[in-house]
Amino acid sequence: MALAGLNHKLGWRGTTNTLLNFGEGKYPVNGEAGAVGYLVGKPHEGLRCMFHMMNEARIGVGTAATMLGMAGYYASLDYAKNRPQGRPVGVGGKDAAQPQIRIIEHADVKRMLLAQKAYCEGALALELYCARLVDEHHTADAQAADDARLLLEVLTPIAKSWPSEWCLEANSLAIQVHGGYGYTRDFPVEQYWRDNRLNMIHEGTHGIQAMDLLGRKVLMEEGRGLQLLATRIHATIEKAIQAPELASYANALGKALQHVGNATQAAWATGKPGEALANAVPYMQGFGHTVLAWIWLDVALAALKVDASKSIAATAGKLGATRYFYHYELPKINAWLNVVETHDLTCANLPEEAF
Ligand SMILES: Cc1cc2nc3c(=O)[nH]c(=O)nc-3n(C[C@H](O)[C@H](O)[C@H](O)COP(=O)(O)OP(=O)(O)OC[C@H]3O[C@@H](n4cnc5c(N)ncnc54)[C@H](O)[C@@H]3O)c2cc1C
């Protein structure tokens, strides 16, 4: 085995990555080109063992993506509270005689902060839910342990991919909130984005997670995992429908879940994997946003339980992020799931020469 060199990476510069060449003859083994491999465990069980490790590792990747998103959120929140720029806009436009305001007072900056909060706190709640399922899988009674196993099968691609995509987007927004400074090394947010960019790539790329979800996880055991997830989502809907401030979101979540179910069936209606999986990533995006809408509804219910009078700022924050998710994010699923349902082959069928 030869050390060919170091990889010079976009992020994660505190760890060393090396390129190893096996069997090229630079360091002969018993006088010949080659490398010595050692069998660990029983023959033909390596991939199964690797996936045993990989499933929990994927929840770890999602959690890492979440924490980088959180770090960017807190950094940009702090910056927005301290940076004076612009003046309030009144009926007659801007009044130059007024003192400058801090950028957190601008609606568009609040939008970028609330998006980060919705992505990152939602992702954290999802990861904690999955971590609890891992515990239940090991410690609960037989039925609950099996349910936890099956739910984890379906949720693991989401736990890995969703924070990798949306907490990365949060990091991009954290840069935007910093304006020009966000693009410099004077502030930490550019590093968070660079470090987070890895998470859509390693431990199975986004495309591979999507194929795992649509090609395997929603089909396995006659769709029992998807049904179990739907049962849990319906339980939250039934509770939320009783709360006047959440009833419309409960209805929207019910429709989203129905849309995911229809898209799953439509994707496989012709039984051709090539067609079904051509839009696996948009499917995963629609599925992921629906799961996160469920998570946010559950968080909102818990927040109202703690503080029914909504007098604590943290409750207003949780309800605000839930509102943001349902008004600005959940409607996106229609575009993603429609291309799945209609077997849109715009990308798949474009000939190579046309690129
Ligand atoms: C910083 C860093 C650290 C790493 N650390 C480790 C480590 O410790 N151990 C380790 O084993 N690996 C490690 N990796 C490797 C990492 O897991 C792989 O880079 C990753 O799994 C993607 O594989 P690939 O690079 O071969 O990309 P490819 O497989 O070539 O993928 C390239 C693109 O093609 C798409 N694609 C590939 N196949 C298909 C398909 N069948 N259908 C549709 N689309 C497809 C992918 O989604 C991707 O977008 C590391 C990588 C990096 C960057």
The ligand as an SDF file (V2000), in Angstrom:
LIG
                    3D

 53 58  0  0  0  0  0  0  0  0999 V2000
  -13.7180   14.4620    3.3990 C   0  0  0  0  0  0  0  0  0  0  0  0
  -14.1070   13.0750    3.0780 C   0  0  0  0  0  0  0  0  0  0  0  0
  -13.9250   12.0730    4.0120 C   0  0  0  0  0  0  0  0  0  0  0  0
  -14.2560   10.7570    3.7090 C   0  0  0  0  0  0  0  0  0  0  0  0
  -14.0260    9.7970    4.6420 N   0  0  0  0  0  0  0  0  0  0  0  0
  -14.2580    8.5120    4.3380 C   0  0  0  0  0  0  0  0  0  0  0  0
  -13.9340    7.4570    5.2440 C   0  0  0  0  0  0  0  0  0  0  0  0
  -13.4580    7.7320    6.3460 O   0  0  0  0  0  0  0  0  0  0  0  0
  -14.1630    6.1730    4.8900 N   0  0  0  0  0  0  0  0  0  0  0  0
  -14.6960    5.8760    3.6770 C   0  0  0  0  0  0  0  0  0  0  0  0
  -14.9100    4.6870    3.3920 O   0  0  0  0  0  0  0  0  0  0  0  0
  -15.0370    6.8380    2.7970 N   0  0  0  0  0  0  0  0  0  0  0  0
  -14.8100    8.1300    3.0830 C   0  0  0  0  0  0  0  0  0  0  0  0
  -15.1290    9.1150    2.1760 N   0  0  0  0  0  0  0  0  0  0  0  0
  -15.6500    8.7000    0.8770 C   0  0  0  0  0  0  0  0  0  0  0  0
  -17.1360    9.0120    0.7200 C   0  0  0  0  0  0  0  0  0  0  0  0
  -17.9180    8.1260    1.4640 O   0  0  0  0  0  0  0  0  0  0  0  0
  -17.4860    8.9820   -0.7800 C   0  0  0  0  0  0  0  0  0  0  0  0
  -16.8290   10.0960   -1.3770 O   0  0  0  0  0  0  0  0  0  0  0  0
  -18.9650    9.0450   -1.0340 C   0  0  0  0  0  0  0  0  0  0  0  0
  -19.6160    7.8770   -0.5710 O   0  0  0  0  0  0  0  0  0  0  0  0
  -19.3200    9.2260   -2.5190 C   0  0  0  0  0  0  0  0  0  0  0  0
  -18.6930    8.2600   -3.2980 O   0  0  0  0  0  0  0  0  0  0  0  0
  -17.7900    8.7320   -4.5200 P   0  0  0  0  0  0  0  0  0  0  0  0
  -16.8820    9.8200   -4.0750 O   0  0  0  0  0  0  0  0  0  0  0  0
  -17.1880    7.5030   -5.1140 O   0  0  0  0  0  0  0  0  0  0  0  0
  -18.8000    9.3940   -5.5350 O   0  0  0  0  0  0  0  0  0  0  0  0
  -19.5350    8.6860   -6.8070 P   0  0  0  0  0  0  0  0  0  0  0  0
  -20.0890    7.3450   -6.4000 O   0  0  0  0  0  0  0  0  0  0  0  0
  -18.6150    8.7450   -7.9920 O   0  0  0  0  0  0  0  0  0  0  0  0
  -20.7230    9.7110   -7.0020 O   0  0  0  0  0  0  0  0  0  0  0  0
  -20.6400   10.9200   -7.7840 C   0  0  0  0  0  0  0  0  0  0  0  0
  -22.0630   11.4070   -8.0660 C   0  0  0  0  0  0  0  0  0  0  0  0
  -22.7780   10.4300   -8.8520 O   0  0  0  0  0  0  0  0  0  0  0  0
  -23.9550   10.0170   -8.1850 C   0  0  0  0  0  0  0  0  0  0  0  0
  -24.1600    8.5850   -8.3610 N   0  0  0  0  0  0  0  0  0  0  0  0
  -23.2680    7.5850   -8.1700 C   0  0  0  0  0  0  0  0  0  0  0  0
  -23.8290    6.3860   -8.4280 N   0  0  0  0  0  0  0  0  0  0  0  0
  -25.1060    6.6280   -8.7540 C   0  0  0  0  0  0  0  0  0  0  0  0
  -26.2010    5.7790   -9.1260 C   0  0  0  0  0  0  0  0  0  0  0  0
  -26.0830    4.4580   -9.1530 N   0  0  0  0  0  0  0  0  0  0  0  0
  -27.3780    6.3660   -9.4280 N   0  0  0  0  0  0  0  0  0  0  0  0
  -27.5180    7.7040   -9.3600 C   0  0  0  0  0  0  0  0  0  0  0  0
  -26.5220    8.5550   -9.0400 N   0  0  0  0  0  0  0  0  0  0  0  0
  -25.3270    8.0180   -8.7450 C   0  0  0  0  0  0  0  0  0  0  0  0
  -23.7470   10.3480   -6.7160 C   0  0  0  0  0  0  0  0  0  0  0  0
  -24.9710   10.5630   -6.0250 O   0  0  0  0  0  0  0  0  0  0  0  0
  -22.8870   11.6130   -6.7930 C   0  0  0  0  0  0  0  0  0  0  0  0
  -23.6970   12.7460   -6.9150 O   0  0  0  0  0  0  0  0  0  0  0  0
  -14.8100   10.4470    2.4530 C   0  0  0  0  0  0  0  0  0  0  0  0
  -15.0410   11.4650    1.5190 C   0  0  0  0  0  0  0  0  0  0  0  0
  -14.6840   12.7650    1.8160 C   0  0  0  0  0  0  0  0  0  0  0  0
  -14.9370   13.8310    0.7850 C   0  0  0  0  0  0  0  0  0  0  0  0
  1  2  1  0
  2  3  1  0
  2 52  2  0
  3  4  2  0
  4  5  1  0
  4 50  1  0
  5  6  2  0
  6  7  1  0
  6 13  1  0
  7  8  2  0
  7  9  1  0
  9 10  1  0
 10 11  2  0
 10 12  1  0
 12 13  2  0
 13 14  1  0
 14 15  1  0
 14 50  1  0
 15 16  1  0
 16 17  1  0
 16 18  1  0
 18 19  1  0
 18 20  1  0
 20 21  1  0
 20 22  1  0
 22 23  1  0
 23 24  1  0
 24 25  2  0
 24 26  1  0
 24 27  1  0
 27 28  1  0
 28 29  2  0
 28 30  1  0
 28 31  1  0
 31 32  1  0
 32 33  1  0
 33 34  1  0
 33 48  1  0
 34 35  1  0
 35 36  1  0
 35 46  1  0
 36 37  1  0
 36 45  1  0
 37 38  2  0
 38 39  1  0
 39 40  1  0
 39 45  2  0
 40 41  1  0
 40 42  2  0
 42 43  1  0
 43 44  2  0
 44 45  1  0
 46 47  1  0
 46 48  1  0
 48 49  1  0
 50 51  2  0
 51 52  1  0
 52 53  1  0
M  END
$$$$
